[in-house]
Amino acid sequence: MKKHIFSIILFFISFLVFAQSQEKLLFGVAYYDEYMPYERLDKDIAMMKDAGINVVRIAESTWSTVEPHDNVWDFKSIDKVLNAMHKAGIKVIIGTPTYAIPTWLAKKYPSVLVTTPQGQRKYGARQNMDITNVHYRFHAERVIRKIMEHVKNHPAIIGYQVDNETKHYGTSSENVQKAFVAYMKDKFKTLDAVNKAFGLDYWSNRINKWEDFPEVNGTFSASINASLNSEFSKFQRKIVTDFLAWQTKIVKEYAKPSQFVTQNFDLEWRGYSYGIQPDVDHFAAAQALDVAGIDIYHPSQDNLTGIEISLGGDLTRSMKGGKNFFVIETEAQGFPQWVPYPNQLRLQAFSHVASGANMLEYWHWHSIHNSMETYWKGLLSHDFEPNPTYNEAKTIGKDFARLSDKLINLKKNNDVAILFSNEALTAFNAFSFGWGARENYNDILRPYYDALYKMNVGTDFIDPSVKDFSKYKLIVVPALYAASDDLLKKLNQFVKDGGHVLYTFKSGFSDENVKVRSSIQPGIINEACGISYSQFTIPQNVSLKNDPFSAGKENKVTTWMELITPTTAKVLAYYEHPSWGNYAAVTQNQFGKGTATYVGCMTTPALTEKIIKNVVEKANLWKTEQQFVFPIIVKSGVNQQAKNIRYVFNYSAAPQAFKYAFGNGTELLSNQTVTKDSNLNIEAWGVKIIEEN
């Protein structure tokens, strides 16, 4: 009985501790005691405390340490870190270590290693397993349960991270093939429906018996049948969604109600975080989680713009309908080319918070002394001594602690959203393959997001699963190549009801099964757009006639152009070309109470920005924030005291002067009074945070 009472008391204590911690911004690092070249935990904790670090993430990378042999367990390192952090008042997030398998598991069950269209992966790298494999699932569940049983009552733990940057890893093994056929049977019921939806009479790909369903590594190639390729990609993303929900369910059997479950999603990788992740349905996968998490890595030094920070934050905040999120990984020093200039680490930290982040964690605390990521440097360098980046982090920790009650739980209310689609991404990329384009879906999306960011237009992300578009005044729709009739009709209705939509080329072209519509293009949205076209081509020396957007040398059309004929639309731009000069390039149509703008070609980033400016003005969204231009970035929200918070960032190496155009308030970092229309100066790579009265 005494033990039961003690457990109840411990539960309420842990609940109160967690509740209190949520009143403070979490500032932390990933910490790997297992990687240390010598014992220094006490020294690390002292340096963390000095830097204001109040949370660490542990255990997500060390399955082979926790379970060195099959069903042999060693929790010494976890226990040591948990106990030491608790004693120091530092909270802990435990990660399930399932993204990197131990050697004995690969040897015992070779089928655990993932099979892809390129063959079966070899042991060595992380994320080389088939997350559907029955043996992998058995051992993954066992290690999760063993860890949870061991740590579940530890008062240092505030939450759990399931897996790590989870994706499907291109899995196409035999068990995945069987599962996909079952999925197709359930979705389409009959093979006649499959053959009709996907046009499988082409090249004799018709399937006449379920037993004859082709291997996913053949017919499913995008170059052969984009419909099957797209459906299989959707199925692979569902594997990820189901896998994370499965892990979350296991963890929640042990986790206390006061503890969260999160996951560190990542973005398409181009040497840094770039755009929508092709292998994960973020909105669906995030539903099982309490808090959405993100890993954001970005260029630094002269290439620091803040765009990747903003995009990753906007996307992650949108995953849970506007809820605050965690930045689980971002760089401190990172790659050698990323070592930040003075002030940049602070600029980056407050940029994350300005997007709605309630936690900022660096990957990682110390630079690793061997193996793959030796030259990815942490907050500390290889000598473990204080350095300029660490010293700057100390100022962030102090400001986070001092200002948390004013900065945490920032709520944002944006009038603009970008509608993205994983299905359109897969289909567009397959379509691009067919004509040799270098650009993929994210190359179309990013210039539109970048332009909105540089014009200080606050932006959310929505996908086809979002039921209500009515909260927005403008929706930007890049390359919606594959979409259902219902989605396109919903967009038409949004315009008819008074909304504004900006479409790019190749929107509405095919249905949700990537079957090209046989109606007048651009499919169903031609009703709202007031245009039609039947031909498209690759531009050669094409610009917009008479430079209607005043883009100067950037008045160029690249990559793709549709030969548009207006029906009811007003032409904003014609092509400048001896053969194509009678065709429209950019149109705008009044439909019901709203307006649909259609851009039928790929334009240079500068020209794209001019087009978006026109649309933002048309939607009556050109406001005070738009008086500021990059490198001055302005972000805002409402804090938990119901006061407006204004962030002003200087993303440049030169000091900037600006007129503060918002309400009277207090600049929180300096505690100085600020009045409307006062002239302010902001240092190179600097930030000001004003709480309005």
N, C-alpha and C positions, 0 to 999 in steps of 0.2 A: 504493500500500500504506500509506504514511504517513497519507494522507487517511482510509483505511478504519480504521486504528488510532485516529486522532483521533476519528472518529465513534463508535467503541465506547466510548472513554473518556468522551466527552461524554454518551453515553447513560447510563452508570453514574453519572456525576456528577449528572445531572438526576434520576435515580431516587433517589439518596441524598438530594438536596435536597428532593424531594417527600415522601419517607418521613419526613424530619425535620419538614417543615412540618405533617404530619398529627399530630404530637405536640403541636401548638399549635392553639388555637382560631384560626380565621381571622376577622379583623376588617377590614372593608373598605368600599369605596364604588365606585359606578360613576363612571368618569372620562371626560370628553369633551373632549379637547384641541381637537377640531375646533370646539367651540362657544365657545371662549374669546375674549373681546373683545381681548385682547392677550397677548403671550407671557409666561407665568409658570409654566412647568412646574417649574423648579427650586424656586421658592417654594412651589408646591403640595406638592411632594415633601417639602420641609423641614417643612411644617405637618402632613403626613400622618405622618411619622416621629415628630413631637412628640406626635401623638395615638395612637401605637401601632398605626396602620393597617399591615397586613402583606400586603394583597391588594387589587387593583383589577380591575374588569371593564371591558373596552373593546370597541369596534368593532361592537357589535350593532346600532347605529342609523345607520350611515354608509355604506351601499352607494353612494350617489351621490358620496361623496368618494373611495372606493376605486376605483370604476369611473365616472369622470365622463362618459365616452362609451363606446359599445358597443365592448368589447374593448380599451379604453384603461385602463391601470392606474396607480394612484398609491398607494404604500404608505408615503409619507414620514411621515405622522402616526402610523401604527401603529409604524413603526420607531423614531421618536423617543421615543415613550412606552415601548415595550418596553426600549429600551436604557437610558433614564433610570431606569426602575423597577428593572431588574436591577442597575444600579450602586448603587442605594440599598438593595438587599436586599428589595424589595417584589415579591411574586409577582403574576402576571397571569393572568386568565381571559379568553380570546378568545371573543367571541360571533360566530356567523354572522349577517350583516346582512340576513337575508332577509325580515324582517317589514315592511319599509318600502321600496318599490321606487323606483328613480330615474325621473325624468321621461321620459328617452329610451326606457325600456322600455315605458311606458304608451303613448307615441306610436307606437312601432314596431309594437306588438301590442296594439291596444285590447281584445282578448278576454282579456288578462291581468287586467283589472279584473273583480272578481267580480260575477256576476249573482245576485240574491236575489229572493225573492217581491215585493219592492218595486221591482225593476228593477235596472239595472246601476249600480254605484257610480261616482262620479266620482273623478278623481285629486286627491290632496291629503292626505287623512288617511292614517295608517298602517293596516296590516292591511286593505287595500282590494283584495286580489288573490285570485284563485282558485288555491288551493294545489295543485289537480290540473291546471291548465292546462299544456299541453305546452311552450309558449314560456316560461312562468314557470319550470317545472321545469328546462328547459335552462339558462337564465341563472342561476337560483339555484344549480344544481350547479356551473356554471362559476365563479361568484364564490367559492363555498366552496372549490373546489379551488385556485383561484389564491391565495387567502389562506393555505390550509393549506400549499401548496407553498412559499410565501414565509416562513412563520413556524415551520414544523414543528421546526426545530432550535434555536429560541431557548431558552436556559436559564431565562428568566424565567417561562415558561408552565407552569402546573401543571394546567391543564384547559381545557375548552371548553364553551361553552353553545350548544346548537342552537336557533336561532330565538329567539322572545321571546313569552311569554304566548300560545302558539299556540292557535288555535281554528279552527273551520271557517268562520266569518264568514257563516253562512247560505247557503253556496254551493248553487246549484240551476241551474247553467248546463247547456247542452246536453250537454257531455261528462260532467257529473255524472249527468244523467238516464240516459245510455247505460250508464254504469258501474253505476248502481243496478239497472237492468234485468238486467244480467249477473249481478250479486250475487244478485238474486231467483231467477233461473234456477238458479244454483248451489245456493242454499239450499233452495228449495222444489221444484225439478225440474219441476213441472207447474203450469199455471194453475188447475186444479181444486183443488190443494192451497192455493194462494194465496187463491182465492175463498172456500174453506171456512174457512180460518184467520182471515181478516179480515172475513168476513161481507159480501162485496162485492155481494150481490144487493140490498142496501139502496140505494134511490134509483137503481137501474139502474147501479150502479158496477161491475157484474160485467165482468171482462176476459176476452175469449174468444180473442184472439190476442195474442201478445207484441208484435206491431207496434202494437197499439192501447193499449199501456200508457200511462196518462194522465200528463200533465205533473205534476211534483211540486208546482207552485205552484197547483194546483187542488184535485183530490180529496184531496191530502195535507194540506189544512188540517185542523187538529185538530177544527174544528167539523163537519167532514163525516165523516171516518173516522179515528178516533184510532188504529186499528191500523196503517194505512199511515203515518200521521204518526209514530208511535212507531218503526216499522221504518226509516223514512227518517232519523229522528234518530239511531238506532243506527248506520246506515250513515255518516252525517256524522261521528259520533264516531270511527268506524273510519278515515275519511279522515285525521283528526288523528293517530291512532295510527300509521298507515302512513307518514305524512309525517315524523313525528319519528324513526321507525325508519330511514327512508330517509336523512335527514340524518345521523343517528348513524353509520350504516354508512359513509358517505362520510368523515366526520371520522376515524373509527377506522382508515381506510386509512393515515392520516398520523400519528395520535397515537401517542405512546410508551406502552408498557404502564403506565408510572408516572403517566400523565395521565388524569384522569377526563373523562367527558362527562356533562353535566347539562342540565337545562331548568328554566326558571322558570315553573312552573304558577301559575295564579291561581284565585281563587274567584269565586262569583257576586258581582257588584258592585252595591252599593246606596249609592254614595257612599263606600264602604269595603268591605273584604272581609267577606262575610257567610256564605256557605254553599257547598254542593256546586256545582261549576261544571257547568251543564247541557250545555255544548258539548264536553266532554272526558271520556273514560273514563280517569280518572287512573291507576287500577291497571293497566290494559292499556298505556297510553302510557308508563308509567314502566319497563316491563320492559326496554326497550332501553337504558336509561340505567345508568350506574354509580352515580350518586347522584341521588336525587330532590331537586328544588329547588322553592321556593315564594316567591311574592310575597305579603306580608301587610301590609295597611294597615288602620288601625283608628282609632276615635275616641280623642281624647286629652283633656287637661285634666280637667274634672269628669266627663267621660263615659268615662274610662279604667277599664275593668274587667279587662282581660287576657283576656277570653273569646275574642276573635278571634285573638289570639296563640296561645292554647292550642289552639283548634280547628284552625287552619291547621297548627300543629306536629304535633298528633296525627294528622291526616289524612296529612300528608306522610311522617311516620315509618312509618305503616301501609302506604304505597304499596309499600315494598320490604320488607315483612315484619318491621318493627321496626328496620331499619337507620337509623343517624344520617343527617341530612339537612342541606341548606343553606338558609338564609334568604337568597335572592339579592337581594330588594328588600324594604325596609321604610322607613318614614319617619324622617327626622331631625327636620326642622321640618314639611315637607309643606304641606298647605293652611294658610291663615292660622289657621283654628280648631283646628289641631293642634299649634301651637307648644307644646312640652311645658313643664309646670311644672318647677321645680327637683326633681331626683331621679327624674323620670319616665323620662328616657332610660335611666338605669341600671336602673330597675325593668323596663322593657321588654326591655333587652338580656339580663338574666339570666333573664327569663321565657322567652325563646326557647331559651336553653341548657338550661333546666330541662325543656323538652319533648324534648330530644335533638338540638338544632341543633349542628353542628360549625362552622358559619360564619354570621356575621351581616354583611350588607352593606347600607349605606344607599343609597337612590336619592334623591339622588346627592351628589357631592362639593360642587358649587357651584350656586348658583341661576342659572338660565338668563336671559339678558338680552333675549331676543326669542322670538317664536313662541308656540306653543300653551300651553306649560307654564311661562310666565314667573313665575306666582305660586305654583308648587309649589316651595317652597324646600328647598335641599339642606342639608348640614351647615354649609356657609358661606353667608352671605347674599350679596346682589348686590355688596357692597363688598369681599368676600374677606377681611375682617378677622375675628379671633377674636371669638366671641360666646358667650353663656352655654351654648348647646347644644353648640357645638364644645368649649368648656372642660370640659363634663361628659363628652363623648365621650373626652377625654383620660384621665379617671379610669377609664373602661371599658377602654380599651386597655391601661392599666397593670395593671389587675386581671386581664384576660384573659391577658396575658403571664405574670404571676406565678402564676396558678392553673390554667393550661391543663392541666397534667398531672393535676390532680385533677378537672377539670370536663369535659374532652373525652371523647367516646365513651361518654357516659352510656347505660346500658342500663336499659330500663323493662320491667316485667313486670306488666301490668294484668289484672285479673280480669273487667273489664267491657268490652264492645264495643258500638258502634252499628252495626247492619247498614243500610247505605244501598244504593241501587240507582239507577243512571242510568235504567234502563228504567222503574222505578216513578216516578221524578221526572217524566219526560216524560209518562207516562200519567196520573199524578195531576194534573199541571198542565193537561192537555187536559180531563180530567174536570171540574176546577174551573171551567174556562171555560164548560162547559155549564150551570152553575147560578149563575154570576155571583159566585163567591167571590173575595174579594180576596187570600186566603191561597194561597200556592203550597207546593210540597213543603218548601222550606227553612223556611217559617214553621211547619211541623209539627215538623221535625227540631230546629231551634234551641232551642226551649224545653226539650226533653229534654236536649240537650247542656248547655245553660246551667245547668240544675238540677244535673246531675252535677258540673259544674265548681265551682259555688258550694258544694257539699257535699264538695269535695275528694276526689271519686271519680275515680281515674285511669282514662282511657278510651282505647281504640283504636277504629279504624274497620275494618270488614270489608265486603266486597261479595260478590255471589253467586259470584264466581270463587274465593273463598277455600275451600279444600277441607276444612279441619279446623277445626271450631268448639270442639273439646273442651278447648282451653286456657282457655276462658272459663267463668265461673260464671254470668254474667248477660249476656244479649244484649238490647239495646233495639232495637225494630224500628218505626220511624216510617213510617206510610203506605205499606206495601208493597203498593201498589195492583195492580201487575202482577208476577207471579212464576210460575215454572214449578211443575208438580206436584212435581218432584224437590226443588226448594228448600224448599217447604212441608213435604214429608215429612221432609227433613233437619232442619228446625227442630223438628218433632214428635219426632223421634228424640232430638234434643239434650235436650228436656225429659224424655222418657221415661228417658234415661240419667242424669238427676239435675240437669240444668241449669235455669236460670230464664230465661224469656222475657217481656218486656213489649212487648205490641203496642199500637199506637194504632188508631183507627178507619180504615176503608178498607184494611185489610191482608187479603191473600188474595182480594180481590174478583174479579180477572180473571186470566187466564192470561198467559203471556209474550208472547202476541200481542195483549194488551189486549182479549180476548174475555171478556165477563163470564161467570163460571161459572154453570151452570144448577143446581148443587147447592145445598144449604142453605148460606147464608152464616154465618160467614166462610170459605167454601170448605173446603179440606182441614184448615186449622188448627182448625176447630171440634172436632176430635177431642181435641186437647190443651187447648183453651180451655174445652170443656164448655159451649158456648153456641150459640144460633142467633138469627138475626133475618131478617126479610124486608122490613121497612120502615125508612125513615130520613127525617129531616126537618130543617128549619132551626129551631133553638131560638128561642123568644120568651119572655123572662122565665123562664128555666129555671135552677134550681140543683140541688144534690145534697141529697136529703132528710136532714134533721137534721144537716147539716154534718158528715159522718162523718170528715173529715180535718182538722177544726178550722181551716178557712181563713178564717173570719170573712167580712168584706166581699168577699173574693176567691173565695168559694164560688159561682162562676158557670160556666154552660155557654154556650159561644159557637160560632157558625159552623156546627156540624154535630153531629147526635146520631143514633145508631142505637138502635132500640127492641129491646133485647136480652132474650131469654128464656133463663134458665139451664137447662141440662140436668143436668149434674153439678157445675157451678161454684158456689162460694160468692159471694154478692153482697156486695161491699164498699160499694156505693153505688147507691141508686135515684134516679130523677129526682124532683125536687120540682115537680109540675105537676098541675093538676086532671085532665088527660086522659092524661098519660104517666106518672103516678106508679106504675103497676104494672110498669114496665119497668126493667131494670137498666141502669146507666150504666157501672159499673166492676165487674169480676168477677175472681175468682182461682180457679184449678182445679188440684188435685193430679192429675198425670198421670204414672204410673210413679213414678220417684224424684224427679221435679222438679215445677216449678210454672209455669203459664202465667197471666199477668195480662193482661186485655184492657180497654183504655180506649176506650169506644165514642163518645166525644164530645171536642170541643175544649174545653179548660179554660184558665182564666187561668194565667199563669206561676206565681203563688204556689200555686195549687191543684195544678198539675203537679208542682211541687217536693215537695209533701206526698205525692202519690201515689208518686213515685219513692222517697222516703224509706221508705215502707212496703215497697216491693219490695226495696230494698237491704237492709233489715233482715231480710226474709223469706229472702234469699239468704245470710244470715250474713256480710254484707260491711260491716256498720256497725262500724268499727274506730277506732283511735286518731285517724286523720286526720279522722274525722267529728266529733270533739270541737270542731274549729275551724270557724267559720262565716265566710262572706264579710263584711267585706272581707279577712279573713285567708285567704290561699290557700297551701296546702301541696302541694308536689310533691316527688317523690323518685325515686331511681334508684340504680344501682350503678355506681361508677366503675371505671376500668381497674386500680385497685389492689384491687378486690373489696370496697370499703368503701361503706357506705350514705351517700348524699348527701341531705340534707334542705334544701330551699329553703322559706323562709317569707317570703311577700310581704304587704305592706300596701297594698292597693288603695284607699286613702282619703287624704283631706287631713288626717286627725287621727292623732296618734300612738296606737299600740295597745299594750296590755300583754297578755301571754299566758303561760301555763305551758307550758314546753317538755316535751313528754310522751314524747320518744324517748330513744334511748341516749346515753350520755356521748360527748362529742366536742369538736371545735374549731370555733369560728366562723371561717371562712376569711377573711372580709373584714377582721376586726379582730384575728385570731389570738388570740382569747380562748377560754379553756376554758369549756365548757358542760356542765352536769350535768343528768341526768334530773330532771324536776319542778321545775327552777329557774324563777324568774319573770324573764321577759325583756321588754324594751321595744323597740319597733320604730318608727322615725320615720315621719312622713308620707311616703307613696310610697316606703317603704323596703324593703330586702331583707336577710335573713340567710341565710347558707349554712353548714350544719353538716356536717362530715365526722365520722361516728361512728367511735369507736375500734375 
